[in-house]
Amino acid sequence: MDKVRTDPWRGLVERSWRPAALLAACLAVWHLITATGLVEAYLVPSPAKTFGLLADKWSYLWGHTWVTTYETVLGFVIAGVLGVLVAVAMVYSRTVESTAYPILLFAQVIPKIAIAPLFVVWLGFGFEPKVVVAVLMAFFPVVISTVTGLKSVDTEMLELAATMGGGPVKTFVKIRFPAALPHLFAGLKVAVTLAVTGAVVGEFVGSNEGLGYVILQANGNMDTPMLFAGLIVISVVGVLLFLLLDLAEKLLLPWHASRRGAAVTTLLAKG
């Protein structure tokens, strides 16, 4: 019984020690570069100074972190819902696919930093422009991954459902959408990291709050410790959101081959 209880913790340690070791090695290299004076302190602050600033200014950074996280999550949710709806329309209608796909591709290749000032002019300096940029950044991978998933369903399964009297709605709910979920989650995990980038880009263009604003102010004041602290917090926000989606995928899709493969790999390693 004790062995069963400790197995999940053992698995967590086995999955975590390599990233932790790599992170420790990066911190050691960072400390070595600053301690030996290879780079001037005003260009690259030491880890001690950066993390010390994080601790001292945590209440200040927390307020701006909450703003960026709110913009990111809202933009991500909107992009996810719209992306799935557009993908379903593209899969079930060749006319919609042939019409929408070139427009989506055209919109994706436009640099978002170039059009972000337009949203500030149109929507003001509130949170709306940042959310719009986050939506634009996250929308494309959701659409493409969902279309790929919906189209990758085995045609024999669809034919079997049709011969058993399954209508389009029931076939979508019971077969198409569940089969597309692994692809959808892959797109969502990419999209949530892009949504963080989109929110920060929007804050760069016009904002008086958020982590993008913090980084912009630190850059203007040559406050590299604050700049590095802001970058670290942005990275942590992106990683945590990614891990939340990964956890949701594990809970909702334990049957998927990738999850079974991970479990088999762990068992073989223990053997």
N, C-alpha and C positions, 0 to 999 in steps of 0.2 A: 504493500500500500504506500509506504514511504517513497519507494522508488518511482511509482506512478506520479506521486505528487511532485517529486523533484525533477522529473523529466522535462516539463515545460521550461523550468528555469535553466536546466542544462542546455536545452536547445537555444534559449535566448542568449546564453553566454557564447555558445558556439557560433551563432550568427553575428554577434556583436564585437567579438574581440579583435577581428581583423580591421574593421572600420575604426575602432577605438585606437588600435596600434598605429594606423596610418595618420589619424588626427594628432596623436601624441608626437609622432615623428615630424609632422608639419610644424607643430608648435615648437619643438626642439630646434628645428632649422630656423624658424622665425626668431627665436631667442638668440641663437648663435649669431645670426646676421647682425642683429642690433647690438648685442653685447660686445662683439669684436669691432664695431664701428665701420663695417663694410659699407653701410648706408647711413647717411645723416639722420639724426633723430627726428628732424622736422619733416623728413620724407616718409620714413617708416618708423612708427613708434614701437616701443618694446611691448611684448605681450603683457607684462606686469602693469605697464602704464595704461594700456588699452582696457584690460579687464578691471583695473582699479577704477577707471573712469566709468565703466559700465556699472560698477557697484555704487559709486558716488552719485551718479546722475540717473539712477534707475527709475525714479519716479517721473523725471522729465521724459526719459525715453519710453516709458510705459504708456504715457498718454499718446505720444505720437505713434507708437506701435499699434495701439488699439485702433486709431484712425485708419492706418494702412491696412490692417487686418480686416476691418469692416468693409472697406472699399474692395479689397481682394475677394472676400467671400461673396459679397453681393454681386460683383461682376462675374465671378465664377459660376454662381447659381444661375444667373440670367443666361450666360453663354451655354451652360449645360442644357437647360430646358429648351432654348431656341435651337441649339445645335441638334438635339435629338429630333425635334419636330421637323426641322428642315431635312435631316437625313431620311426620316421616314417618308416625307413627301418625295424626295429624290428617288428613293428605291421603288416606290409604288407608281411613279409617273415618269416616263421617259422625257416628256415635255418639260417637266420641272427640272429634271436632272440636266438636260441639254441647255436649258436657259440659265439655271442658277450656278452651275459649276464654273463657267468662265468668269462670272461676276465674283464669286467667292475667291477664285484664284487671283484675280486682279486686285481685290481688296487685301488679300493676304500679303502680296509682295510690296505693297506701299509701306514705306517706313512709318511706323506709328508715331515716332518722335516728330515727323514732319507735319502730320495732320493734327497732332494734339493741341497746338495753339488755336486751331479753328474751333475745337470744342470748348475751349476756355472763352473765346469770343461769343460763341453761340449760347453757352450754358452758364457762364459766370465762373466765379472762383470757388464754388461749393464743391461738394463731393461728386456731383454728377459727371463732370468731365473725366475724372479719374476712373469712375465706374465704367464709362463708355469705352475708354482706352483698354481697361481690363477685359471687357467683353470682346472687343475686337481681337485682342491677343489670344484669348482662350477659345474663341468660337470655332476656328478652322480645324484644330485637331479633334474636337468633339465630333464635328460633322463627318470628317474623313474616316475616323475610326468606327463610327456608328454605321456609316454606309458600308464599309468593308465587312463589318460583322453581320449586318443584315443580309448582305449578298453572299456570304460564305456558308449559309445554311445548306445542308445536304438536300439536293433536289429530290432525292428519294423520300426523305421525310416529308417534304411538302406535298409530293404526289400521294403519299400514304394518307396524310391528313385530308386531302381533297377527296379521296375515294371513301373515306369514313365519314364524309359529310361535314367536315370542318370548314366553316366560313372564313373569310379573310380576317375578321376581327379575332376569332378564336385561334386561328392559326398564328396570328401575330403574337397574341398574349401567351400561348402555350408553347410555341416552337421558335418563331423568329427572334423575338426579343430576348428570351433566356439564352439562346445560342449566341446572340450578339453581345451579351454582357461582358465577356472577357475582353473583347475589342473595345467596348465602351469604356471600361475601367482603365485600359491602357491609355486611351485618349484623354480621359479625365485627369489622370496623374500628370500627363504632360501639360494639360490645360491649366491646372491649378498653379503650377510653377510659373507659367507664362502670365497668369493673372496677377501674380505678385509683381512681376516686371512691369506689367501694364499700369498698375496702380502707382508704382514709383515713378514711372515715366510721366504720368499725368501730374504728379506732384512736382516734378522738376519744372514743368512748363508754367504752372501757376498755382501756388498754394501757400498757405501760412501755417500748415500743420501736416503731420505725417512724416514718415522716415525719409522720404525723398526730400522734403523740406529741410530736415535735419542735416542730411548729407550735403545739400546745396549750400546751406549756411556755413557748415564746417569747412567746405572747400573754399568759400569766399574768404573766410577768416584764417585760412591755413592751419586749421585745428585738426591735424591728422589723427590724433587719438579719438576724437569724436567721430571723424569720418570713418575710421576703421570700426568703431563701436557700432555705428549705424549699419555698416555693411554686414557685420556679424549678426545683428538682430534681424535684418532682412533675410539672411540665409537661414537662420533658425526658424523664422516664420514659414518660409517656403518648405523646409524639411518637415516641420511638424504637420503642415497641411497635407503634404505628400504621404506621410506615415499614417495619417488618419484615413486617407482614401485606401491605402494598402491594407489597413486593418479591416475596413469595410468590405473590401474585396475578399479577404480571407473568411470573413463571417458569412458573406452572402454566396460565395462561390467555392465552398470546400470541395465540390465535386469536379472542379476543372482540372484538366490534365497537368497544368503547371503546378498546382498545389499538391496533387498526388505525386508528381515527380520530385518536388522538394521534400516531401515526407519520405519517399523511398531513398533519396540521397542521404538524408539524415540517418535512416536506419542502417544503410550500408556503411556509413562512416563509423557508426557505433560498433558494428560488427567487426 
